[in-house]
Amino acid sequence: MKKQIVAILAAIAAVFGFGLAANTAVADEYPAPTITVSGNVATGTYPANSFKPNETFTITVDDTYVSNVEQIALKQYGPFKAAADGSANLKFTLTEAGLKAAQENKLSVTAQGEEGTSITAPVSAPATGSGSNSGSSSTPTTAETGASIAPYGVAVVLLAAAGVALFAVRKTTSRR
């Protein structure tokens, strides 16, 4: 009877473990900024609590990609200052190379606060122009999405452990 209870507890632990393993994401320390591109202008929005209240910060960018950075709404020019709730809105003027890098998802912006806050945000822009189907093939393929398989592996191990425990209990009870 004691072994049956242990087996049932192992099965319950496996079920709960499966639920916990499926959610492997960890929250960011700071809220994620969003940077949107329209034409050659990228607008960065850093939500509340991105910076410490009234923190002064600087923006570092590669001048090959970004020709100018200015703070919008408050109309202050660098060093910039976050609002009392830690938020900030910025406008980035991109060069042609910067627009191309944003379309290829190869551009990011880093904000460095004087009190130690460091936030890096990707800049992505929709591709423009006409597409090309030069890479098409006659055999269809399945897209590789890059989904993480680790949570499923953990769940399989936990379920296998519960199955072994149930099998062991069943064997011992059938011998009696």
Protein Blocks (a to p, Z undefined) as FASTA:
>chain_A
ZZmmmmmmmmmmmmmmmmmmmmmcccdfbdcdddddehjaccddddehkbcehiacdddd
dfklpmbdcdehjlpacdddddfkopacddddddfklmmmmmnopaccddddfkopacdd
ddddddedjddfklgcfbdcdddehiafklmmmmmmmmmmmmmmmmmmmmmmmmZZ
